[in-house]
Amino acid sequence: MKIDLSPGEIQVIKIWAENIIHGGHWGDGDIIVPEEEIILNKLNSAKNGKVDFTPNEARIILMWSNSSMGINTYEELSEIEDDIEAVIIDKQ
């Protein structure tokens, strides 16, 4: 499902990813699983903020979000998470 993300929202998701990828979730960090790399590639190549995520990719982004609490404001989290959760619901 394609969703519209602002440049700021894309940056927030990248910050979440970096926090997890380089934060040691697989030992001492800096290991990226293929799904994470696919998501980051999609974010980096987003045209006009439109990004197409699968439900599994959306779940990974929500995991990044949940693991990064305190990095962003509630308003930022709420809006992005609502968009990402819509991907999961739409595909079920």
PDB file as gemmi writes it, atoms N, CA and C in Angstrom:
CRYST1    1.000    1.000    1.000  90.00  90.00  90.00 P 1                      
ATOM      1  N   MET A   1       0.847  -1.176   0.000  1.00  0.00           N  
ATOM      2  CA  MET A   1       0.000   0.000   0.000  1.00  0.00           C  
ATOM      3  C   MET A   1       0.891   1.236   0.000  1.00  0.00           C  
ATOM      4  N   LYS A   2       0.581   2.175  -0.887  1.00  0.00           N  
ATOM      5  CA  LYS A   2       1.348   3.415  -0.939  1.00  0.00           C  
ATOM      6  C   LYS A   2       0.817   4.398   0.086  1.00  0.00           C  
ATOM      7  N   ILE A   3       1.749   5.025   0.774  1.00  0.00           N  
ATOM      8  CA  ILE A   3       1.376   6.082   1.710  1.00  0.00           C  
ATOM      9  C   ILE A   3       2.218   7.307   1.406  1.00  0.00           C  
ATOM     10  N   ASP A   4       1.687   8.457   1.777  1.00  0.00           N  
ATOM     11  CA  ASP A   4       2.398   9.717   1.602  1.00  0.00           C  
ATOM     12  C   ASP A   4       3.121  10.062   2.892  1.00  0.00           C  
ATOM     13  N   LEU A   5       4.411  10.301   2.772  1.00  0.00           N  
ATOM     14  CA  LEU A   5       5.220  10.706   3.914  1.00  0.00           C  
ATOM     15  C   LEU A   5       5.927  12.011   3.568  1.00  0.00           C  
ATOM     16  N   SER A   6       5.945  12.918   4.501  1.00  0.00           N  
ATOM     17  CA  SER A   6       6.681  14.163   4.297  1.00  0.00           C  
ATOM     18  C   SER A   6       8.179  13.868   4.420  1.00  0.00           C  
ATOM     19  N   PRO A   7       9.021  14.770   3.916  1.00  0.00           N  
ATOM     20  CA  PRO A   7      10.462  14.574   4.103  1.00  0.00           C  
ATOM     21  C   PRO A   7      10.839  14.429   5.582  1.00  0.00           C  
ATOM     22  N   GLY A   8      10.159  15.159   6.442  1.00  0.00           N  
ATOM     23  CA  GLY A   8      10.422  15.053   7.877  1.00  0.00           C  
ATOM     24  C   GLY A   8      10.050  13.686   8.434  1.00  0.00           C  
ATOM     25  N   GLU A   9       8.923  13.147   7.988  1.00  0.00           N  
ATOM     26  CA  GLU A   9       8.498  11.821   8.446  1.00  0.00           C  
ATOM     27  C   GLU A   9       9.463  10.752   7.955  1.00  0.00           C  
ATOM     28  N   ILE A  10       9.916  10.885   6.722  1.00  0.00           N  
ATOM     29  CA  ILE A  10      10.906   9.939   6.198  1.00  0.00           C  
ATOM     30  C   ILE A  10      12.171   9.989   7.049  1.00  0.00           C  
ATOM     31  N   GLN A  11      12.591  11.187   7.400  1.00  0.00           N  
ATOM     32  CA  GLN A  11      13.788  11.341   8.229  1.00  0.00           C  
ATOM     33  C   GLN A  11      13.592  10.716   9.609  1.00  0.00           C  
ATOM     34  N   VAL A  12      12.412  10.886  10.193  1.00  0.00           N  
ATOM     35  CA  VAL A  12      12.123  10.291  11.506  1.00  0.00           C  
ATOM     36  C   VAL A  12      12.232   8.769  11.424  1.00  0.00           C  
ATOM     37  N   ILE A  13      11.663   8.170  10.383  1.00  0.00           N  
ATOM     38  CA  ILE A  13      11.731   6.710  10.231  1.00  0.00           C  
ATOM     39  C   ILE A  13      13.185   6.267  10.076  1.00  0.00           C  
ATOM     40  N   LYS A  14      13.973   7.025   9.324  1.00  0.00           N  
ATOM     41  CA  LYS A  14      15.399   6.688   9.170  1.00  0.00           C  
ATOM     42  C   LYS A  14      16.133   6.775  10.506  1.00  0.00           C  
ATOM     43  N   ILE A  15      15.781   7.748  11.321  1.00  0.00           N  
ATOM     44  CA  ILE A  15      16.392   7.866  12.654  1.00  0.00           C  
ATOM     45  C   ILE A  15      16.034   6.648  13.494  1.00  0.00           C  
ATOM     46  N   TRP A  16      14.765   6.239  13.440  1.00  0.00           N  
ATOM     47  CA  TRP A  16      14.360   5.030  14.171  1.00  0.00           C  
ATOM     48  C   TRP A  16      15.195   3.844  13.715  1.00  0.00           C  
ATOM     49  N   ALA A  17      15.339   3.697  12.390  1.00  0.00           N  
ATOM     50  CA  ALA A  17      16.085   2.564  11.838  1.00  0.00           C  
ATOM     51  C   ALA A  17      17.532   2.592  12.311  1.00  0.00           C  
ATOM     52  N   GLU A  18      18.163   3.744  12.219  1.00  0.00           N  
ATOM     53  CA  GLU A  18      19.560   3.862  12.623  1.00  0.00           C  
ATOM     54  C   GLU A  18      19.732   3.530  14.101  1.00  0.00           C  
ATOM     55  N   ASN A  19      18.781   3.943  14.913  1.00  0.00           N  
ATOM     56  CA  ASN A  19      18.828   3.642  16.347  1.00  0.00           C  
ATOM     57  C   ASN A  19      18.858   2.134  16.587  1.00  0.00           C  
ATOM     58  N   ILE A  20      18.088   1.403  15.809  1.00  0.00           N  
ATOM     59  CA  ILE A  20      18.017  -0.054  15.973  1.00  0.00           C  
ATOM     60  C   ILE A  20      19.196  -0.740  15.288  1.00  0.00           C  
ATOM     61  N   ILE A  21      19.444  -0.392  14.038  1.00  0.00           N  
ATOM     62  CA  ILE A  21      20.486  -1.073  13.265  1.00  0.00           C  
ATOM     63  C   ILE A  21      21.858  -0.877  13.888  1.00  0.00           C  
ATOM     64  N   HIS A  22      22.143   0.333  14.318  1.00  0.00           N  
ATOM     65  CA  HIS A  22      23.450   0.615  14.899  1.00  0.00           C  
ATOM     66  C   HIS A  22      23.416   0.572  16.419  1.00  0.00           C  
ATOM     67  N   GLY A  23      22.273   0.167  16.975  1.00  0.00           N  
ATOM     68  CA  GLY A  23      22.130   0.140  18.423  1.00  0.00           C  
ATOM     69  C   GLY A  23      22.335  -1.219  19.040  1.00  0.00           C  
ATOM     70  N   GLY A  24      22.723  -2.195  18.247  1.00  0.00           N  
ATOM     71  CA  GLY A  24      23.073  -3.498  18.805  1.00  0.00           C  
ATOM     72  C   GLY A  24      21.935  -4.488  18.924  1.00  0.00           C  
ATOM     73  N   HIS A  25      20.887  -4.365  18.097  1.00  0.00           N  
ATOM     74  CA  HIS A  25      19.791  -5.323  18.240  1.00  0.00           C  
ATOM     75  C   HIS A  25      20.174  -6.720  17.779  1.00  0.00           C  
ATOM     76  N   TRP A  26      21.264  -6.868  17.067  1.00  0.00           N  
ATOM     77  CA  TRP A  26      21.768  -8.188  16.668  1.00  0.00           C  
ATOM     78  C   TRP A  26      23.199  -8.352  17.193  1.00  0.00           C  
ATOM     79  N   GLY A  27      23.399  -8.135  18.455  1.00  0.00           N  
ATOM     80  CA  GLY A  27      24.739  -8.256  19.010  1.00  0.00           C  
ATOM     81  C   GLY A  27      25.378  -6.888  19.167  1.00  0.00           C  
ATOM     82  N   ASP A  28      26.471  -6.671  18.439  1.00  0.00           N  
ATOM     83  CA  ASP A  28      27.180  -5.403  18.607  1.00  0.00           C  
ATOM     84  C   ASP A  28      26.823  -4.373  17.540  1.00  0.00           C  
ATOM     85  N   GLY A  29      25.746  -4.571  16.819  1.00  0.00           N  
ATOM     86  CA  GLY A  29      25.248  -3.569  15.882  1.00  0.00           C  
ATOM     87  C   GLY A  29      25.820  -3.656  14.487  1.00  0.00           C  
ATOM     88  N   ASP A  30      25.368  -2.718  13.650  1.00  0.00           N  
ATOM     89  CA  ASP A  30      25.809  -2.585  12.269  1.00  0.00           C  
ATOM     90  C   ASP A  30      25.525  -3.799  11.397  1.00  0.00           C  
ATOM     91  N   ILE A  31      24.561  -4.588  11.760  1.00  0.00           N  
ATOM     92  CA  ILE A  31      24.103  -5.679  10.907  1.00  0.00           C  
ATOM     93  C   ILE A  31      22.699  -5.322  10.462  1.00  0.00           C  
ATOM     94  N   ILE A  32      22.485  -5.378   9.167  1.00  0.00           N  
ATOM     95  CA  ILE A  32      21.176  -5.029   8.631  1.00  0.00           C  
ATOM     96  C   ILE A  32      20.586  -6.252   7.932  1.00  0.00           C  
ATOM     97  N   VAL A  33      19.383  -6.596   8.299  1.00  0.00           N  
ATOM     98  CA  VAL A  33      18.710  -7.724   7.660  1.00  0.00           C  
ATOM     99  C   VAL A  33      18.119  -7.243   6.335  1.00  0.00           C  
ATOM    100  N   PRO A  34      17.898  -8.141   5.389  1.00  0.00           N  
ATOM    101  CA  PRO A  34      17.433  -7.727   4.062  1.00  0.00           C  
ATOM    102  C   PRO A  34      16.163  -6.874   4.081  1.00  0.00           C  
ATOM    103  N   GLU A  35      15.219  -7.218   4.934  1.00  0.00           N  
ATOM    104  CA  GLU A  35      13.981  -6.456   4.983  1.00  0.00           C  
ATOM    105  C   GLU A  35      14.227  -5.008   5.388  1.00  0.00           C  
ATOM    106  N   GLU A  36      15.146  -4.816   6.341  1.00  0.00           N  
ATOM    107  CA  GLU A  36      15.474  -3.458   6.773  1.00  0.00           C  
ATOM    108  C   GLU A  36      16.122  -2.672   5.642  1.00  0.00           C  
ATOM    109  N   GLU A  37      17.001  -3.314   4.913  1.00  0.00           N  
ATOM    110  CA  GLU A  37      17.663  -2.650   3.789  1.00  0.00           C  
ATOM    111  C   GLU A  37      16.657  -2.267   2.708  1.00  0.00           C  
ATOM    112  N   ILE A  38      15.684  -3.133   2.445  1.00  0.00           N  
ATOM    113  CA  ILE A  38      14.637  -2.837   1.456  1.00  0.00           C  
ATOM    114  C   ILE A  38      13.855  -1.599   1.875  1.00  0.00           C  
ATOM    115  N   ILE A  39      13.488  -1.530   3.143  1.00  0.00           N  
ATOM    116  CA  ILE A  39      12.736  -0.373   3.648  1.00  0.00           C  
ATOM    117  C   ILE A  39      13.551   0.905   3.481  1.00  0.00           C  
ATOM    118  N   LEU A  40      14.817   0.867   3.874  1.00  0.00           N  
ATOM    119  CA  LEU A  40      15.662   2.057   3.758  1.00  0.00           C  
ATOM    120  C   LEU A  40      15.840   2.472   2.302  1.00  0.00           C  
ATOM    121  N   ASN A  41      15.976   1.500   1.399  1.00  0.00           N  
ATOM    122  CA  ASN A  41      16.078   1.820  -0.026  1.00  0.00           C  
ATOM    123  C   ASN A  41      14.802   2.478  -0.538  1.00  0.00           C  
ATOM    124  N   LYS A  42      13.658   1.984  -0.083  1.00  0.00           N  
ATOM    125  CA  LYS A  42      12.385   2.593  -0.475  1.00  0.00           C  
ATOM    126  C   LYS A  42      12.289   4.031   0.028  1.00  0.00           C  
ATOM    127  N   LEU A  43      12.702   4.254   1.259  1.00  0.00           N  
ATOM    128  CA  LEU A  43      12.661   5.608   1.817  1.00  0.00           C  
ATOM    129  C   LEU A  43      13.615   6.536   1.071  1.00  0.00           C  
ATOM    130  N   ASN A  44      14.796   6.033   0.736  1.00  0.00           N  
ATOM    131  CA  ASN A  44      15.782   6.858   0.039  1.00  0.00           C  
ATOM    132  C   ASN A  44      15.370   7.182  -1.397  1.00  0.00           C  
ATOM    133  N   SER A  45      14.541   6.339  -1.992  1.00  0.00           N  
ATOM    134  CA  SER A  45      14.142   6.575  -3.382  1.00  0.00           C  
ATOM    135  C   SER A  45      12.691   7.044  -3.505  1.00  0.00           C  
ATOM    136  N   ALA A  46      12.102   7.468  -2.395  1.00  0.00           N  
ATOM    137  CA  ALA A  46      10.703   7.915  -2.395  1.00  0.00           C  
ATOM    138  C   ALA A  46      10.526   9.090  -3.363  1.00  0.00           C  
ATOM    139  N   LYS A  47       9.554   8.968  -4.228  1.00  0.00           N  
ATOM    140  CA  LYS A  47       9.219  10.030  -5.176  1.00  0.00           C  
ATOM    141  C   LYS A  47       8.039  10.825  -4.625  1.00  0.00           C  
ATOM    142  N   ASN A  48       8.254  12.102  -4.395  1.00  0.00           N  
ATOM    143  CA  ASN A  48       7.208  12.978  -3.866  1.00  0.00           C  
ATOM    144  C   ASN A  48       6.608  12.453  -2.575  1.00  0.00           C  
ATOM    145  N   GLY A  49       7.403  11.724  -1.792  1.00  0.00           N  
ATOM    146  CA  GLY A  49       6.944  11.228  -0.502  1.00  0.00           C  
ATOM    147  C   GLY A  49       6.071  10.001  -0.556  1.00  0.00           C  
ATOM    148  N   LYS A  50       5.833   9.455  -1.749  1.00  0.00           N  
ATOM    149  CA  LYS A  50       5.001   8.259  -1.872  1.00  0.00           C  
ATOM    150  C   LYS A  50       5.873   7.018  -1.737  1.00  0.00           C  
ATOM    151  N   VAL A  51       5.513   6.177  -0.761  1.00  0.00           N  
ATOM    152  CA  VAL A  51       6.285   4.969  -0.497  1.00  0.00           C  
ATOM    153  C   VAL A  51       5.314   3.793  -0.403  1.00  0.00           C  
ATOM    154  N   ASP A  52       5.675   2.688  -1.047  1.00  0.00           N  
ATOM    155  CA  ASP A  52       4.838   1.489  -1.054  1.00  0.00           C  
ATOM    156  C   ASP A  52       5.445   0.465  -0.096  1.00  0.00           C  
ATOM    157  N   PHE A  53       4.732   0.185   1.002  1.00  0.00           N  
ATOM    158  CA  PHE A  53       5.200  -0.770   1.993  1.00  0.00           C  
ATOM    159  C   PHE A  53       4.306  -2.001   2.014  1.00  0.00           C  
ATOM    160  N   THR A  54       4.925  -3.155   2.270  1.00  0.00           N  
ATOM    161  CA  THR A  54       4.168  -4.382   2.513  1.00  0.00           C  
ATOM    162  C   THR A  54       3.777  -4.399   3.994  1.00  0.00           C  
ATOM    163  N   PRO A  55       2.817  -5.239   4.364  1.00  0.00           N  
ATOM    164  CA  PRO A  55       2.470  -5.335   5.788  1.00  0.00           C  
ATOM    165  C   PRO A  55       3.667  -5.720   6.666  1.00  0.00           C  
ATOM    166  N   ASN A  56       4.521  -6.619   6.188  1.00  0.00           N  
ATOM    167  CA  ASN A  56       5.685  -7.015   6.973  1.00  0.00           C  
ATOM    168  C   ASN A  56       6.645  -5.836   7.152  1.00  0.00           C  
ATOM    169  N   GLU A  57       6.854  -5.053   6.103  1.00  0.00           N  
ATOM    170  CA  GLU A  57       7.708  -3.876   6.217  1.00  0.00           C  
ATOM    171  C   GLU A  57       7.113  -2.870   7.198  1.00  0.00           C  
ATOM    172  N   ALA A  58       5.800  -2.728   7.169  1.00  0.00           N  
ATOM    173  CA  ALA A  58       5.124  -1.823   8.100  1.00  0.00           C  
ATOM    174  C   ALA A  58       5.326  -2.280   9.541  1.00  0.00           C  
ATOM    175  N   ARG A  59       5.273  -3.583   9.776  1.00  0.00           N  
ATOM    176  CA  ARG A  59       5.501  -4.111  11.127  1.00  0.00           C  
ATOM    177  C   ARG A  59       6.926  -3.814  11.602  1.00  0.00           C  
ATOM    178  N   ILE A  60       7.890  -3.918  10.695  1.00  0.00           N  
ATOM    179  CA  ILE A  60       9.277  -3.617  11.055  1.00  0.00           C  
ATOM    180  C   ILE A  60       9.402  -2.140  11.441  1.00  0.00           C  
ATOM    181  N   ILE A  61       8.768  -1.259  10.673  1.00  0.00           N  
ATOM    182  CA  ILE A  61       8.821   0.174  10.989  1.00  0.00           C  
ATOM    183  C   ILE A  61       8.184   0.440  12.346  1.00  0.00           C  
ATOM    184  N   LEU A  62       7.073  -0.212  12.641  1.00  0.00           N  
ATOM    185  CA  LEU A  62       6.446  -0.038  13.960  1.00  0.00           C  
ATOM    186  C   LEU A  62       7.360  -0.553  15.071  1.00  0.00           C  
ATOM    187  N   MET A  63       8.091  -1.642  14.813  1.00  0.00           N  
ATOM    188  CA  MET A  63       9.053  -2.139  15.793  1.00  0.00           C  
ATOM    189  C   MET A  63      10.148  -1.102  16.013  1.00  0.00           C  
ATOM    190  N   TRP A  64      10.642  -0.486  14.923  1.00  0.00           N  
ATOM    191  CA  TRP A  64      11.642   0.576  15.062  1.00  0.00           C  
ATOM    192  C   TRP A  64      11.080   1.698  15.926  1.00  0.00           C  
ATOM    193  N   SER A  65       9.827   2.074  15.639  1.00  0.00           N  
ATOM    194  CA  SER A  65       9.187   3.159  16.379  1.00  0.00           C  
ATOM    195  C   SER A  65       9.085   2.833  17.862  1.00  0.00           C  
ATOM    196  N   ASN A  66       8.592   1.652  18.163  1.00  0.00           N  
ATOM    197  CA  ASN A  66       8.412   1.245  19.560  1.00  0.00           C  
ATOM    198  C   ASN A  66       9.732   1.169  20.305  1.00  0.00           C  
ATOM    199  N   SER A  67      10.797   0.831  19.606  1.00  0.00           N  
ATOM    200  CA  SER A  67      12.110   0.715  20.229  1.00  0.00           C  
ATOM    201  C   SER A  67      12.817   2.060  20.357  1.00  0.00           C  
ATOM    202  N   SER A  68      12.252   3.085  19.758  1.00  0.00           N  
ATOM    203  CA  SER A  68      12.890   4.404  19.734  1.00  0.00           C  
ATOM    204  C   SER A  68      12.106   5.433  20.537  1.00  0.00           C  
ATOM    205  N   MET A  69      11.312   4.986  21.475  1.00  0.00           N  
ATOM    206  CA  MET A  69      10.519   5.917  22.271  1.00  0.00           C  
ATOM    207  C   MET A  69      11.423   6.948  22.938  1.00  0.00           C  
ATOM    208  N   GLY A  70      10.937   8.184  22.953  1.00  0.00           N  
ATOM    209  CA  GLY A  70      11.688   9.255  23.571  1.00  0.00           C  
ATOM    210  C   GLY A  70      12.521  10.056  22.589  1.00  0.00           C  
ATOM    211  N   ILE A  71      12.649   9.564  21.354  1.00  0.00           N  
ATOM    212  CA  ILE A  71      13.432  10.285  20.358  1.00  0.00           C  
ATOM    213  C   ILE A  71      12.592  11.368  19.695  1.00  0.00           C  
ATOM    214  N   ASN A  72      11.299  11.132  19.564  1.00  0.00           N  
ATOM    215  CA  ASN A  72      10.422  12.064  18.870  1.00  0.00           C  
ATOM    216  C   ASN A  72       9.218  12.412  19.724  1.00  0.00           C  
ATOM    217  N   THR A  73       8.484  13.435  19.290  1.00  0.00           N  
ATOM    218  CA  THR A  73       7.297  13.849  20.029  1.00  0.00           C  
ATOM    219  C   THR A  73       6.141  12.896  19.764  1.00  0.00           C  
ATOM    220  N   TYR A  74       5.167  12.931  20.641  1.00  0.00           N  
ATOM    221  CA  TYR A  74       3.993  12.079  20.481  1.00  0.00           C  
ATOM    222  C   TYR A  74       3.272  12.372  19.178  1.00  0.00           C  
ATOM    223  N   GLU A  75       3.194  13.639  18.787  1.00  0.00           N  
ATOM    224  CA  GLU A  75       2.489  14.002  17.558  1.00  0.00           C  
ATOM    225  C   GLU A  75       3.147  13.370  16.342  1.00  0.00           C  
ATOM    226  N   GLU A  76       4.491  13.392  16.287  1.00  0.00           N  
ATOM    227  CA  GLU A  76       5.209  12.773  15.178  1.00  0.00           C  
ATOM    228  C   GLU A  76       4.958  11.272  15.149  1.00  0.00           C  
ATOM    229  N   LEU A  77       5.048  10.650  16.309  1.00  0.00           N  
ATOM    230  CA  LEU A  77       4.830   9.211  16.386  1.00  0.00           C  
ATOM    231  C   LEU A  77       3.429   8.836  15.958  1.00  0.00           C  
ATOM    232  N   SER A  78       2.445   9.536  16.473  1.00  0.00           N  
ATOM    233  CA  SER A  78       1.056   9.212  16.211  1.00  0.00           C  
ATOM    234  C   SER A  78       0.727   9.265  14.726  1.00  0.00           C  
ATOM    235  N   GLU A  79       1.132  10.337  14.051  1.00  0.00           N  
ATOM    236  CA  GLU A  79       0.796  10.491  12.641  1.00  0.00           C  
ATOM    237  C   GLU A  79       1.474   9.435  11.777  1.00  0.00           C  
ATOM    238  N   ILE A  80       2.748   9.204  12.003  1.00  0.00           N  
ATOM    239  CA  ILE A  80       3.473   8.210  11.216  1.00  0.00           C  
ATOM    240  C   ILE A  80       2.939   6.817  11.511  1.00  0.00           C  
ATOM    241  N   GLU A  81       2.757   6.495  12.782  1.00  0.00           N  
ATOM    242  CA  GLU A  81       2.269   5.168  13.148  1.00  0.00           C  
ATOM    243  C   GLU A  81       0.880   4.908  12.581  1.00  0.00           C  
ATOM    244  N   ASP A  82       0.012   5.906  12.562  1.00  0.00           N  
ATOM    245  CA  ASP A  82      -1.316   5.737  11.980  1.00  0.00           C  
ATOM    246  C   ASP A  82      -1.215   5.361  10.506  1.00  0.00           C  
ATOM    247  N   ASP A  83      -0.334   6.041   9.770  1.00  0.00           N  
ATOM    248  CA  ASP A  83      -0.142   5.727   8.351  1.00  0.00           C  
ATOM    249  C   ASP A  83       0.391   4.313   8.166  1.00  0.00           C  
ATOM    250  N   ILE A  84       1.372   3.940   8.970  1.00  0.00           N  
ATOM    251  CA  ILE A  84       1.993   2.620   8.855  1.00  0.00           C  
ATOM    252  C   ILE A  84       1.005   1.525   9.257  1.00  0.00           C  
ATOM    253  N   GLU A  85       0.240   1.733  10.315  1.00  0.00           N  
ATOM    254  CA  GLU A  85      -0.752   0.744  10.738  1.00  0.00           C  
ATOM    255  C   GLU A  85      -1.815   0.535   9.673  1.00  0.00           C  
ATOM    256  N   ALA A  86      -2.132   1.563   8.908  1.00  0.00           N  
ATOM    257  CA  ALA A  86      -3.103   1.443   7.826  1.00  0.00           C  
ATOM    258  C   ALA A  86      -2.627   0.445   6.772  1.00  0.00           C  
ATOM    259  N   VAL A  87      -1.326   0.367   6.565  1.00  0.00           N  
ATOM    260  CA  VAL A  87      -0.771  -0.599   5.617  1.00  0.00           C  
ATOM    261  C   VAL A  87      -1.062  -2.007   6.084  1.00  0.00           C  
ATOM    262  N   ILE A  88      -0.854  -2.266   7.359  1.00  0.00           N  
ATOM    263  CA  ILE A  88      -1.084  -3.596   7.920  1.00  0.00           C  
ATOM    264  C   ILE A  88      -2.561  -3.971   7.822  1.00  0.00           C  
ATOM    265  N   ILE A  89      -3.426  -3.054   8.205  1.00  0.00           N  
ATOM    266  CA  ILE A  89      -4.869  -3.317   8.193  1.00  0.00           C  
ATOM    267  C   ILE A  89      -5.375  -3.518   6.769  1.00  0.00           C  
ATOM    268  N   ASP A  90      -4.898  -2.727   5.825  1.00  0.00           N  
ATOM    269  CA  ASP A  90      -5.353  -2.800   4.442  1.00  0.00           C  
ATOM    270  C   ASP A  90      -5.029  -4.138   3.795  1.00  0.00           C  
ATOM    271  N   LYS A  91      -3.932  -4.769   4.181  1.00  0.00           N  
ATOM    272  CA  LYS A  91      -3.476  -5.994   3.530  1.00  0.00           C  
ATOM    273  C   LYS A  91      -3.973  -7.270   4.201  1.00  0.00           C  
ATOM    274  N   GLN A  92      -4.690  -7.147   5.314  1.00  0.00           N  
ATOM    275  CA  GLN A  92      -5.137  -8.361   6.012  1.00  0.00           C  
ATOM    276  C   GLN A  92      -6.433  -8.862   5.454  1.00  0.00           C  
TER     277      GLN A  92                                                      
END                                                                             
